[in-house]
Amino acid sequence: MKFGWRLIVGSIVGFLGSAFGTVGGVGGGGIFVPMLTLIVGFDQKSATAISKCKNIYIYIYIYIYIYIYIYIYIYIYIFIVGFIYFTYMIIVIERV
Protein backbone atom coordinates (compact mmCIF):
# COMPACT_ATOMS: atom_id res chain seq x y z
CA MET A 1 0.00 0.00 0.00
CA LYS A 2 1.41 3.36 -1.02
CA PHE A 3 1.41 6.34 1.29
CA GLY A 4 -1.18 8.83 0.07
CA TRP A 5 -4.27 10.80 0.91
CA ARG A 6 -6.39 7.66 1.36
CA LEU A 7 -4.15 6.40 4.13
CA ILE A 8 -4.15 9.79 5.90
CA VAL A 9 -7.94 10.19 5.70
CA GLY A 10 -8.41 6.56 6.78
CA SER A 11 -6.13 7.10 9.78
CA ILE A 12 -8.01 10.23 10.84
CA VAL A 13 -11.42 8.59 10.44
CA GLY A 14 -10.13 5.48 12.23
CA PHE A 15 -8.77 7.49 15.14
CA LEU A 16 -11.95 9.51 15.55
CA GLY A 17 -14.14 6.43 15.08
CA SER A 18 -12.16 4.57 17.71
CA ALA A 19 -12.33 7.47 20.15
CA PHE A 20 -16.07 8.03 19.74
CA GLY A 21 -16.77 4.30 19.61
CA THR A 22 -14.92 3.69 22.87
CA VAL A 23 -16.60 6.61 24.59
CA GLY A 24 -20.01 5.48 23.31
CA GLY A 25 -19.42 1.89 24.37
CA VAL A 26 -19.55 0.34 20.89
CA GLY A 27 -16.77 -1.34 18.94
CA GLY A 28 -17.00 0.98 15.96
CA GLY A 29 -17.42 -1.74 13.32
CA GLY A 30 -20.09 0.36 11.62
CA ILE A 31 -17.48 3.05 11.14
CA PHE A 32 -14.37 1.00 10.42
CA VAL A 33 -15.61 -1.48 7.86
CA PRO A 34 -17.11 1.15 5.50
CA MET A 35 -14.09 3.39 6.05
CA LEU A 36 -11.66 0.60 5.19
CA THR A 37 -13.62 -0.44 2.10
CA LEU A 38 -14.61 2.94 0.70
CA ILE A 39 -11.68 5.17 1.64
CA VAL A 40 -8.68 2.87 2.03
CA GLY A 41 -9.74 0.32 -0.60
CA PHE A 42 -9.75 -3.04 1.22
CA ASP A 43 -12.19 -5.78 0.33
CA GLN A 44 -15.03 -6.67 2.74
CA LYS A 45 -13.33 -9.72 4.23
CA SER A 46 -10.06 -7.90 4.99
CA ALA A 47 -11.87 -4.84 6.32
CA THR A 48 -13.88 -6.97 8.74
CA ALA A 49 -10.76 -8.77 9.96
CA ILE A 50 -8.87 -5.52 10.49
CA SER A 51 -11.88 -4.05 12.31
CA LYS A 52 -11.89 -7.04 14.69
CA CYS A 53 -8.13 -6.75 15.26
CA LYS A 54 -8.60 -3.14 16.28
CA ASN A 55 -10.82 -4.27 19.15
CA ILE A 56 -7.94 -6.24 20.67
CA TYR A 57 -6.03 -3.03 21.33
CA ILE A 58 -9.08 -1.46 22.96
CA TYR A 59 -9.52 -4.50 25.21
CA ILE A 60 -5.85 -4.49 26.18
CA TYR A 61 -6.08 -0.80 27.06
CA ILE A 62 -9.20 -1.37 29.17
CA TYR A 63 -7.55 -4.33 30.91
CA ILE A 64 -4.44 -2.31 31.72
CA TYR A 65 -6.47 0.67 32.92
CA ILE A 66 -8.91 -1.28 35.10
CA TYR A 67 -6.71 -4.01 36.50
CA ILE A 68 -3.52 -2.03 37.01
CA TYR A 69 -4.25 1.65 37.54
CA ILE A 70 -7.42 1.28 39.56
CA TYR A 71 -5.92 -1.46 41.73
CA ILE A 72 -2.82 0.66 42.29
CA TYR A 73 -5.05 3.47 43.56
CA ILE A 74 -6.88 1.01 45.80
CA TYR A 75 -3.60 -0.31 47.21
CA ILE A 76 -2.33 3.22 47.82
CA TYR A 77 -5.61 4.07 49.56
CA ILE A 78 -5.41 0.93 51.72
CA PHE A 79 -1.78 1.73 52.56
CA ILE A 80 -2.62 5.31 53.58
CA VAL A 81 -5.64 4.26 55.63
CA GLY A 82 -3.63 1.47 57.25
CA PHE A 83 -0.78 3.84 58.03
CA ILE A 84 -3.16 6.36 59.61
CA TYR A 85 -4.89 3.60 61.60
CA PHE A 86 -1.53 2.15 62.73
CA THR A 87 -0.32 5.62 63.79
CA TYR A 88 -3.57 6.23 65.65
CA MET A 89 -3.22 2.89 67.49
CA ILE A 90 0.34 3.76 68.51
CA ILE A 91 -0.86 7.08 69.93
CA VAL A 92 -3.72 5.37 71.79
CA ILE A 93 -1.41 2.66 73.20
CA GLU A 94 1.13 5.26 74.35
CA ARG A 95 -1.57 7.15 76.26
CA VAL A 96 -2.64 4.04 78.16
C-alpha positions in Angstrom: 0.0 0.0 0.0 1.4 3.4 -1.0 1.4 6.3 1.3 -1.2 8.8 0.1 -4.3 10.8 0.9 -6.4 7.7 1.4 -4.1 6.4 4.1 -4.2 9.8 5.9 -7.9 10.2 5.7 -8.4 6.6 6.8 -6.1 7.1 9.8 -8.0 10.2 10.8 -11.4 8.6 10.4 -10.1 5.5 12.2 -8.8 7.5 15.1 -12.0 9.5 15.5 -14.1 6.4 15.1 -12.2 4.6 17.7 -12.3 7.5 20.1 -16.1 8.0 19.7 -16.8 4.3 19.6 -14.9 3.7 22.9 -16.6 6.6 24.6 -20.0 5.5 23.3 -19.4 1.9 24.4 -19.5 0.3 20.9 -16.8 -1.3 18.9 -17.0 1.0 16.0 -17.4 -1.7 13.3 -20.1 0.4 11.6 -17.5 3.1 11.1 -14.4 1.0 10.4 -15.6 -1.5 7.9 -17.1 1.2 5.5 -14.1 3.4 6.0 -11.7 0.6 5.2 -13.6 -0.4 2.1 -14.6 2.9 0.7 -11.7 5.2 1.6 -8.7 2.9 2.0 -9.7 0.3 -0.6 -9.7 -3.0 1.2 -12.2 -5.8 0.3 -15.0 -6.7 2.7 -13.3 -9.7 4.2 -10.1 -7.9 5.0 -11.9 -4.8 6.3 -13.9 -7.0 8.7 -10.8 -8.8 10.0 -8.9 -5.5 10.5 -11.9 -4.1 12.3 -11.9 -7.0 14.7 -8.1 -6.7 15.3 -8.6 -3.1 16.3 -10.8 -4.3 19.2 -7.9 -6.2 20.7 -6.0 -3.0 21.3 -9.1 -1.5 23.0 -9.5 -4.5 25.2 -5.8 -4.5 26.2 -6.1 -0.8 27.1 -9.2 -1.4 29.2 -7.6 -4.3 30.9 -4.4 -2.3 31.7 -6.5 0.7 32.9 -8.9 -1.3 35.1 -6.7 -4.0 36.5 -3.5 -2.0 37.0 -4.3 1.7 37.5 -7.4 1.3 39.6 -5.9 -1.5 41.7 -2.8 0.7 42.3 -5.0 3.5 43.6 -6.9 1.0 45.8 -3.6 -0.3 47.2 -2.3 3.2 47.8 -5.6 4.1 49.6 -5.4 0.9 51.7 -1.8 1.7 52.6 -2.6 5.3 53.6 -5.6 4.3 55.6 -3.6 1.5 57.2 -0.8 3.8 58.0 -3.2 6.4 59.6 -4.9 3.6 61.6 -1.5 2.2 62.7 -0.3 5.6 63.8 -3.6 6.2 65.7 -3.2 2.9 67.5 0.3 3.8 68.5 -0.9 7.1 69.9 -3.7 5.4 71.8 -1.4 2.7 73.2 1.1 5.3 74.3 -1.6 7.1 76.3 -2.6 4.0 78.2 
